[in-house]
Amino acid sequence: MDSKIPAVDWENIFDDIDINTDRTIRFMPEFVERVAQCPKCKTIETVELIGNKLLPSRKFYQMDGNIYHNCGSDRPCNLHH
């Protein structure tokens, strides 16, 4: 029987570790929902993020850490809790 163990990417293994202010360590990035408001067309919609990365969306995209609406706005959306 040939059982293969997946290779560990040792260079990037700690990329998703976040040390909180209370000194606890989390290994999974936090899933959050934010309300995105487009500054150009005023669209308001909920977007989903894991850590600080936008989950795939038809109407929004992420570039340089900012979230943009696909209406053609050159300014990033405002995110609200």
C-alpha positions as MATLAB code, in Angstrom:
seq = 'MDSKIPAVDWENIFDDIDINTDRTIRFMPEFVERVAQCPKCKTIETVELIGNKLLPSRKFYQMDGNIYHNCGSDRPCNLHH';
ca = [
       0.000    0.000    0.000;
       1.452    3.341   -1.101;
       0.360    6.122    1.228;
       1.639    9.569    0.417;
       1.862   12.333    2.984;
       1.332   15.792    1.529;
       4.435   17.965    1.463;
       4.575   20.810    3.963;
       5.307   24.262    2.592;
       7.710   25.224    5.383;
       8.482   28.666    3.937;
       4.846   29.810    4.167;
       3.540   27.704    7.034;
       3.170   30.651    9.406;
       1.638   33.144    6.937;
      -1.866   32.893    8.424;
      -0.837   33.120   12.068;
      -1.985   36.284   13.758;
      -0.850   37.251   17.226;
      -3.706   39.073   18.928;
      -3.232   41.820   21.495;
      -4.145   39.371   24.272;
      -1.163   37.215   23.213;
      -3.223   34.252   22.009;
      -2.350   32.711   18.662;
      -4.962   31.870   16.042;
      -4.146   29.638   13.145;
      -7.238   30.363   11.041;
      -7.898   33.819    9.618;
     -11.178   35.322   10.773;
     -14.240   35.236    8.498;
     -15.986   38.620    8.504;
     -18.749   40.362    6.620;
     -18.502   44.059    5.855;
     -20.862   46.476    4.155;
     -19.159   47.962    1.087;
     -20.353   51.305   -0.257;
     -19.164   52.425   -3.678;
     -18.176   56.115   -3.727;
     -19.131   56.463   -7.419;
     -22.510   54.757   -7.888;
     -23.485   54.528   -4.189;
     -24.121   50.750   -4.346;
     -24.311   49.219   -0.884;
     -23.719   45.495   -0.525;
     -22.334   42.986    1.951;
     -18.923   41.540    1.080;
     -17.215   38.573    2.743;
     -13.581   38.534    3.792;
     -11.258   35.936    5.236;
      -8.582   37.801    7.113;
      -8.115   40.815    4.876;
      -8.804   38.988    1.593;
     -12.035   39.346   -0.345;
     -13.847   36.099   -1.110;
     -14.718   35.721   -4.803;
     -17.482   38.099   -5.833;
     -19.127   39.000   -9.135;
     -19.538   42.683   -8.295;
     -16.408   43.507   -6.304;
     -12.689   42.902   -6.676;
      -9.595   43.519   -4.579;
      -6.470   45.313   -5.708;
      -3.547   46.508   -3.569;
      -5.488   45.670   -0.400;
      -8.490   47.839   -1.351;
     -11.927   46.660   -2.475;
     -13.458   48.174   -5.607;
     -16.918   47.953   -7.178;
     -16.912   46.868  -10.817;
     -18.932   49.908  -11.954;
     -15.687   51.519  -13.118;
     -14.900   53.519  -10.000;
     -11.234   54.407   -9.578;
     -11.746   54.954   -5.837;
     -11.984   52.067   -3.336;
     -15.220   51.257   -1.538;
     -15.858   52.406    1.992;
     -16.158   49.397    4.314;
     -18.460   49.509    7.339;
     -18.895   47.036   10.208;
];
